[in-house]
Amino acid sequence: MASYKRAGGAAARRGSPDPRALALVGACLAGLALSVVGRSAASAVDAAAIATGVAGAIGALVLVARTEAEPRLPLGVVAPLLAFLGWSFACAVASGRGLSAFMGEPTNLLGWLALAALLSVALAAAALSDEVARLLGVVAPAVLALELAFAFSQVLTRQPVRGTLPNSTYLGELVVLLLPFVALRPEVVPPRAADLLALGGVAVLAAGGSRVAALAAGVWLIVEHVPRLARSVRERVLYALGAVASAVAGALLFAREEVFGSFSPEAWGERPLMWSDAWRATLARPVLGFGPDGFVAGGASVSTVERMQHGPVLVYRLYGAVDPHSAIAWIAVSTGLVGLALTVWSGVEVVRAWRAAPLPAHRRAAVWAVCMVAAVLLTAPLVMQVAPVLALVAGVSLPRPPASRAGLGRRAWASLLAALCLASAAFAAGALVRLPFEAPDQVRSPRVAAAAARAAALVRADPYLWYLASQHLGWGMRAGTVSAAERPDLAAAMRASELDRRSPFYALEAARTLVFYDAPASDVDAAYAEVFRRWPAFPLAHAERARYLASTGRVQEAVREAAVARAFEGDDPEVAAALRAVEEILKN
């Protein structure tokens, strides 16, 4: 440990990269690289989650191993962050979602373990802020250049502009986080090249229709770059108008339909539904919430049949919108009003720290980046590939008081961050186990069904892994590679539903499997009752139950269930197919 500390100090003195900072930044950026090679959206998020867990473990080691001579982090900033982490842990335990609250929902994975890993990254970046900022000044232009190259190629080939990320909003989050760092190392990136990267970033965001990010980046460009480029007021106005014109031209040329369509009531219809469900869920559990990443569990539970009959409702999907598209709503529904109050306290302390300490160039850049991405996250979700980069930049924005100033003691850090290190490692290992079994299908599943079952039995507590195992086992049973006598797919589906007592998807899979095996009507009815306890207005579940009731001769009940499903105004092919099957059965 001592040699490790001496190596870091020697590296800083001779101007070479601090190995601790290098490892931290590399792990955080690895999520971006790994997401490119993911076979699907879910596997890309899993890969990014592994990188985040590793980054959290590195951050914990950095903080545990720091020397007494290194500056301590200000207690005023750290205390509310630790309080929020502790409160969110209590919310996860009390949520009834089991490991789902700790691992997060599929395609999102922002559970409590991710929060612990990200906090570890942020605090380690704050402890090594000078070294991390130096590295960001080197890697940010390279990452931006790569993303802009991908985006411009997508513009030229008339593809959606998103860089290497799932969509333009996520690209916007990454761009606004890295743009302020492009001019920090003039020996690496000449000022003229930095200006071109900055202007190109704003143009790409506008071309992709990432409106809030384009606006925020445009403001940063005008405030930070125009005064340096222009000597007179007239030149500054011309440069500012040029930047605005470039952004508007890019939007009008390449994203007309997305930009203008986004202002229509139809395009904005889903976000108010998300926010409405999040607010109702927060009021349903105002103290503890539904646990980190609990929007699906909370929102579905308050989406009732009566609401569906009086207007459109949000349709939740296992591989879909598991985030309310607002950081404030995510915090409120996940950790209740107490968690929201702790977040506000954290924000106030961070702003006070910004105002109380001088703003050297790298901290000024980080403050710009944090403020811009905060604006984006008011109406957008945080993607796992970008989350560790945000933690890095947020840590760099925090001041480091002198070593003699009061701070949280080293002994407390050692015990806390050792736990964080273990949590981060467990988080990474959990995602690693799930990674090979994403995307079950009738061709591949029979070959991996037994392995999926063994993985689920090994982890035991992961409901999503049991759900995946049930899918693979079901296809294996149909193909004859898995014995149907023991009904392993049913056992796996029931296990997933028991482990997460709030997910309607796991409960529906259990009900479907009972129907497949011609279970007694009382068992099937109880299974569907559990589905509707978790999501009263589940359109697909109502449609599939109507099909089951019709096939067993319970016509009046089938008609009632079909009427509930028809009240759903959305365009869901599975719901439509189930309702057509009901009509065919009733005709015959």
Disulfide bonds with the S-S distance in Angstrom:
none
